């Protein structure tokens, strides 16, 4: 069946998308090109997918390769158009998951999730990656389904030293308040530790959240034993970063965080807030 015949019967309700513009894009666009204004039809279609009772498979299945390109370019945060489309696409996948999965099929949905996972790990491995700059992608990927978080943890704990270092920097936010954290210094903004609640759901929406199953997996997997093991695996890097004397002090402070209950209290606060879908920017109760 030709692409033109595939769209001879349109039953999907479209408010924001011009059907002819969308079909022209599908028939004429090619992957591997720079994302320009012609891609904005994907932004409109993602909005329609977010609210549609039924997403037309003929459309979304043709468009997935282009959305994958959007995800790739949005991860670098260098393309404004890609970012806009990416946020709307994420909302469609998150808020209308049943219709989305039905339209793309279980196999392609799993491939899409694997793509998000790989992009997350790739971003964690970047040498010039600012601490916690990958967390919004990590949180978003986990929010789509609980299996994603399990796969992320497997790839992190079995992954490269760079990935483990990035993740340990993230875990240090649960161990220490900002003023006590020796591992991350010279951050450009105040309250940088509040990034642990960020999602890629829009510029100011703060509407995504983790469900109960996801938070339970996080609580189970991120524990004292895991953190101590991870610390030993990257201890040479921490020695290079802090020096031997400060590394010894740092290890003592980690132990104190467990003994005093700081770690458990901060992890509990994290879980409560990331599962709330508060719709507002979140901060630690005690930051400094």
C-alpha positions in Angstrom: 0.0 0.0 0.0 1.4 3.4 -0.9 1.9 6.1 1.7 -0.7 8.3 -0.1 -3.4 5.5 0.1 -2.5 4.9 3.8 -4.0 8.3 4.7 -7.1 8.1 2.5 -9.3 7.7 5.6 -8.6 10.0 8.5 -10.4 9.0 11.7 -8.1 10.6 14.3 -9.4 13.8 15.8 -6.9 16.6 15.0 -7.3 20.1 16.6 -3.7 21.5 16.2 -2.5 19.6 13.2 -3.2 20.4 9.6 -3.7 16.9 8.0 -2.4 18.0 4.6 0.7 19.6 6.2 1.3 16.4 8.1 0.9 14.1 5.1 3.2 16.3 3.1 5.8 16.0 5.8 5.5 12.2 5.9 5.7 11.9 2.1 8.6 14.4 1.6 10.7 14.6 4.8 13.9 12.5 5.1 15.7 11.5 8.3 19.3 12.6 8.9 18.6 16.3 8.2 18.8 19.3 10.4 15.7 19.9 12.4 14.1 23.1 11.0 10.7 24.9 11.1 9.2 22.2 8.8 9.5 19.9 11.8 7.0 22.0 13.8 4.2 19.9 12.4 5.5 17.2 14.8 5.0 19.6 17.6 1.3 20.1 16.6 0.8 16.4 16.1 2.3 15.6 19.5 -0.2 17.9 21.2 -3.0 16.1 19.4 -1.6 12.7 20.5 -1.6 13.9 24.1 -5.4 14.3 24.1 -6.6 11.9 21.4 -8.8 9.0 22.4 -7.4 7.1 19.5 -4.0 7.8 17.8 -4.0 6.7 14.2 -1.2 4.1 13.8 -0.6 5.1 10.1 0.6 8.5 11.3 2.5 7.8 14.5 4.3 4.7 13.0 5.6 6.8 10.1 6.7 9.6 12.4 8.6 7.7 15.1 11.9 7.9 13.2 11.6 11.7 13.1 10.7 11.8 16.8 13.8 9.7 17.5 15.9 12.4 15.8 14.2 15.0 17.9 15.1 13.2 21.1 18.7 12.9 20.0 19.1 16.6 19.2 17.1 17.7 22.2 19.4 15.7 24.5 22.2 18.2 23.6 19.8 21.1 24.3 21.3 23.0 21.3 18.2 23.0 19.0 15.2 25.1 20.3 12.8 23.5 17.8 13.9 20.0 18.8 13.4 20.9 22.5 9.9 22.2 21.9 8.8 19.1 20.0 10.6 16.8 22.5 8.7 18.2 25.5 5.3 17.8 23.7 6.2 14.3 22.5 7.1 13.3 26.1 3.8 14.6 27.4 1.9 12.5 24.8 3.8 9.4 25.7 3.3 10.0 29.5 -0.2 11.3 29.7 -1.8 9.2 26.9 0.3 6.0 27.3 -2.4 3.5 26.6 -3.5 5.1 23.3 0.2 5.6 22.4 1.2 2.0 23.1 -1.8 0.7 21.2 -1.0 2.8 18.2 2.7 2.1 17.9 2.5 -1.6 19.1 4.3 -3.2 22.1 7.5 -4.0 20.2 8.0 -0.5 18.8 7.1 1.0 22.2 9.8 -1.1 23.8 12.3 0.0 21.2 11.4 3.6 21.9 11.9 3.1 25.6 15.3 1.5 24.9 16.2 4.6 22.9 15.4 6.8 25.8 17.5 4.6 28.1 20.5 4.6 25.7 20.3 8.4 25.3 20.3 8.8 29.1 23.4 6.6 29.5 25.2 8.4 26.7 24.5 11.7 28.3 25.8 10.5 31.6 29.1 9.5 30.0 29.9 12.9 28.5 33.1 14.3 29.9 31.9 17.9 29.8 28.5 17.0 31.3 27.6 19.4 34.1 26.7 17.5 37.3 23.0 16.5 37.3 22.4 17.9 33.8 21.2 14.4 32.7 18.8 14.0 35.6 15.7 15.4 33.9 16.2 12.8 31.1 16.8 10.1 33.6 13.6 11.0 35.6 11.5 11.2 32.4 12.7 7.9 31.1 12.0 6.2 34.4 8.5 7.9 34.6 7.3 6.2 31.4 7.4 2.7 33.0 9.0 1.0 36.0 11.0 -1.4 33.8 12.9 1.5 32.4 14.3 2.4 35.9 15.4 -1.2 36.4 17.2 -1.2 33.1 18.8 2.1 33.8 20.1 0.8 37.1 21.5 -2.3 35.4 23.4 -0.3 32.8 24.7 2.2 35.4 25.9 -0.5 37.9 27.4 -2.6 35.2 28.6 0.4 33.1 31.7 2.5 32.6 33.6 4.4 35.3 32.3 7.7 33.8 28.7 6.6 34.2 29.3 5.5 37.8 31.0 8.8 38.6 28.1 10.7 37.2 25.6 8.6 39.2 27.6 8.9 42.4 27.6 12.7 42.1 23.8 12.4 41.9 23.7 10.1 44.9 25.8 12.6 46.9 22.8 14.9 46.8 21.0 12.4 49.0 24.0 12.1 51.4 24.7 15.8 52.0 23.1 19.2 52.0 24.6 21.6 49.5 26.9 23.3 52.0 28.4 19.9 53.1 28.9 18.4 49.6 32.6 18.3 48.8 32.1 16.4 45.5 30.3 19.1 43.5 31.7 22.6 43.6 31.4 25.9 41.7 27.9 25.3 40.5 26.5 28.4 38.7 23.2 28.6 40.4 21.8 28.4 43.9 19.7 25.4 44.9 21.3 23.2 42.2 20.5 20.1 44.2 16.8 20.6 43.4 17.5 19.4 39.9 16.9 15.9 41.3 13.1 16.5 40.7 13.4 17.8 37.1 11.6 16.2 34.2 11.7 16.9 30.5 8.0 17.8 30.5 8.1 21.4 29.4 9.8 24.6 30.3 7.7 25.5 33.3 5.1 22.7 33.7 6.5 20.4 36.4 3.7 18.0 35.7 5.4 14.6 35.4 5.8 12.3 38.4 6.9 8.7 39.4 4.2 6.2 40.3 4.3 4.1 43.5 6.0 1.2 41.8 8.8 3.3 40.4 9.5 5.0 43.8 9.5 1.6 45.5 12.2 0.4 43.0 14.3 3.4 43.7 14.0 3.0 47.4 14.9 -0.7 47.2 17.9 -0.3 44.9 19.4 2.9 46.3 20.6 1.9 49.7 23.6 2.0 52.0 25.2 -1.1 50.7 24.8 0.0 47.1 26.3 3.5 47.7 29.3 2.1 49.7 30.0 -0.4 46.9 29.8 2.3 44.2 32.1 4.5 46.3 34.8 1.9 46.4 34.6 1.4 42.6 35.3 5.1 41.9 37.5 5.8 45.0 40.6 6.4 42.8 38.8 9.1 40.9 37.6 10.7 44.1 41.2 10.7 45.4 42.3 12.5 42.3 39.5 15.0 42.7 39.7 15.6 46.4 43.1 14.4 47.4 43.8 11.6 49.8 43.2 13.5 53.1 39.8 14.9 52.0 38.8 11.6 50.5 39.3 10.0 53.9 37.1 12.7 55.5 34.6 12.4 52.7 34.2 8.6 53.4 33.7 9.4 57.1 31.0 11.9 56.3 29.2 9.3 54.1 29.1 6.9 57.0 27.9 9.7 59.3 25.1 10.4 56.8 23.8 6.9 57.2 24.2 6.8 61.0 22.5 10.2 61.6 19.6 9.4 59.3 20.3 12.2 56.9 20.4 9.9 53.9 17.2 8.1 54.8 15.4 11.4 55.5 16.5 13.0 52.2 15.7 9.9 50.2 12.2 9.8 51.8 11.7 13.5 51.0 12.8 12.9 47.4 10.4 10.0 47.0 7.5 11.9 48.4 8.0 14.9 46.2 8.9 13.1 42.9 5.7 11.1 43.2 3.5 14.1 43.9 3.0 15.7 40.5 3.0 19.0 42.3 3.0 21.2 39.2 5.5 23.5 40.7 9.2 23.8 41.1 10.5 21.8 44.1 13.2 22.5 46.7 14.7 20.6 49.6 13.2 21.4 53.0 16.8 21.9 54.3 19.2 22.9 51.6 22.1 24.7 53.4 
